[in-house]
Structures are given as structure tokens and as C-alpha cells.
Amino acid sequence: MTKITFLPANITVEYDRASLPYSDHGMPGSVLDVALNKGVHLEHACGGSCACTTCHIVVKQGEHLLSEMSEDEADRLDMAADLTLHSRLGCQAVVERDGEVVLEIPAWNRNYISEGGASILGDAIPVKR
């Protein structure tokens, strides 16, 4: 089993990597894919195609469980606000091994949502519950 905790909301989801259905956004098995499958909001304006930075996450624990960063992801991350040495794009960071991953959604993104801002996608892409 794999666990991902999304901070600061402190939402933890558990799932079996082998049976997680692909949600058609981001890489199969990516943090974005898991979030959409489990009803956790993670902005993804480009639909998970590594063309923006709205799914920027900071890995706090379990970085070794994720796929290596591609050149395309590194190039795109250079444009992200609040970039850290542990930043990843949720659409590209694939959970490759079982264990526990702890992620933080950067303040610039979560503050917008918590202050009543809607997803920039509106209802265009439904979240599976």
C-alpha cells in the first residue's frame, strides 16, 4: 500500500498502486493522478501535460519513492513560484514504489483556494470521488 499526505490540509489517502485507475491527467500513477482519483484538489490548468506549474508541489518526505525528474519537468519548474530543492510537478512525479509520501501545496496556490477562489478550471474537469 502507498500513502500520500497533502499538506497543509493534512489529507492522507491510501491506495494500491497496481489497481489505481488512470484519471487521464498527468502521467499514470502521478501525484496528480492519485489526487484526482481520491478527490483531493490539486490545480492543473494544462490538464497535466507539463505545460504550466499550477500543480507545483514540495516533497517533504518520500522523495525516493518518486520517479526521477525529467528535463522537461525541470525546465518547467524553473518558472514556478516558491521553487525549492524539493519541488516537483504533481503531473510528472510518479509514485513508483510503495511507502509514505508527504507533500505540501505551496502557499500561493492553496491561499487562493482557501480564500474562496475557485479552480481556474471551473467545472471543466470533474474530480472523481
C-alpha positions in Angstrom: 0.0 0.0 0.0 1.0 3.6 -0.6 0.0 6.7 1.4 0.2 10.3 0.2 -0.4 13.1 2.7 -1.3 16.5 1.2 -0.3 19.4 3.5 -1.4 21.8 4.9 -4.9 20.3 4.6 -3.4 17.1 6.2 -5.4 14.9 3.9 -4.0 11.4 3.7 -5.0 8.9 1.0 -4.1 5.2 0.9 -4.2 3.2 -2.3 -2.9 0.2 -4.1 -0.6 1.4 -7.0 -1.5 -1.7 -9.1 -5.2 -1.1 -9.1 -5.4 2.7 -9.3 -7.4 3.7 -12.4 -5.8 6.3 -14.6 -7.7 9.6 -14.4 -6.4 10.9 -17.8 -4.4 13.8 -16.3 -0.7 13.8 -15.8 1.4 10.7 -16.0 -0.3 7.5 -14.9 0.4 7.0 -11.2 1.5 10.6 -10.8 0.6 12.6 -7.7 -2.0 14.5 -9.8 -3.4 11.2 -11.0 -3.7 10.0 -7.4 -5.2 13.3 -6.2 -7.9 13.3 -8.9 -8.7 9.6 -8.2 -9.1 10.3 -4.4 -11.0 13.6 -4.6 -8.1 15.9 -3.5 -7.9 19.3 -5.2 -4.6 19.9 -7.0 -4.8 22.6 -9.6 -3.7 21.5 -13.1 -4.5 24.2 -15.6 -2.8 22.5 -18.5 -4.5 19.2 -17.9 -1.3 17.6 -16.6 0.7 17.9 -19.8 3.8 19.6 -18.2 2.9 22.9 -19.8 2.4 25.0 -16.7 3.3 25.0 -13.0 -0.1 25.1 -11.3 0.4 21.5 -9.9 3.6 22.5 -8.2 4.2 20.5 -5.0 7.0 20.4 -2.5 8.0 16.9 -1.4 8.6 16.8 2.4 9.0 13.0 2.8 9.4 10.0 0.5 11.2 11.7 -2.4 13.0 8.4 -3.1 9.6 6.8 -3.9 9.0 9.1 -6.8 10.2 8.9 -10.4 13.3 10.9 -11.4 12.7 14.4 -12.7 12.8 14.7 -16.5 14.5 17.6 -18.3 11.1 18.9 -19.4 9.8 18.9 -15.8 13.0 20.7 -14.6 12.7 23.3 -17.3 9.1 24.0 -16.5 9.7 24.1 -12.7 12.2 26.9 -13.3 9.1 29.1 -13.9 7.3 28.1 -10.6 6.7 30.4 -7.8 8.3 29.4 -4.4 10.7 26.9 -6.0 12.6 24.7 -3.6 15.2 21.9 -4.0 12.3 19.5 -3.3 9.8 21.0 -5.8 8.1 18.8 -8.3 5.2 19.0 -10.7 2.4 16.8 -9.5 1.5 15.8 -13.0 5.1 14.4 -13.6 6.1 13.0 -10.2 5.0 9.3 -10.5 4.9 7.3 -7.3 7.0 4.2 -8.3 7.3 2.4 -5.0 5.1 1.7 -2.0 5.6 3.7 1.1 4.6 7.1 2.5 4.9 10.4 0.7 4.2 13.7 2.3 3.7 16.7 0.1 2.9 20.4 0.6 0.9 22.5 -1.8 2.7 25.9 -1.9 1.0 28.9 -0.2 0.5 30.9 -3.4 -1.8 28.1 -4.7 -3.6 27.0 -1.5 -4.2 30.5 -0.3 -6.1 31.3 -3.5 -8.4 28.3 -3.0 -8.8 28.8 0.8 -9.8 32.5 0.3 -12.8 31.5 -1.8 -11.1 31.5 -5.2 -12.4 28.8 -7.5 -10.3 26.4 -9.5 -9.2 28.2 -12.7 -10.7 25.2 -14.5 -14.1 25.7 -13.1 -16.2 22.6 -13.6 -14.5 21.7 -16.8 -12.7 18.7 -15.3 -14.6 16.7 -12.8 -12.8 15.3 -9.7 -13.6 11.6 -9.1 -15.0 10.9 -5.6 
